[in-house]
């Protein structure tokens, strides 16, 4: 949804909310996928190496 052409903040907010309500619900995250704080931490990153 593009709200770039709307200048009024309240109107833009209203349009976004209605679009969010109409949108299909997002699928649940898969069981094996860690997110943010659940990810495995690294002690010290070597220079020029991938973290995980």
C-alpha positions, -999 to 999 in steps of 0.1 A, spaced: 0 0 0 15 33 -11 7 63 12 33 86 -3 7 109 -19 -13 114 13 -1 144 33 -25 143 62 -10 121 90 -43 110 104 -56 100 70 -25 80 62 -28 62 95 -64 53 88 -55 39 54 -27 19 67 -48 4 95 -76 -7 72 -50 -22 48 -34 -41 77 -68 -55 87 -76 -66 52 -42 -83 47 -40 -121 50 -26 -132 83 11 -140 83 22 -177 87 37 -188 120 74 -190 121 88 -226 116 96 -245 147 134 -248 139 140 -211 131 156 -192 159 151 -155 161 171 -127 177 178 -135 213 174 -172 206 202 -174 181 235 -190 190 260 -164 202 296 -161 191 325 -155 216 348 -134 194 345 -129 157 377 -134 137 385 -107 112 371 -113 77 351 -144 87 314 -152 86 298 -151 120 277 -182 118 
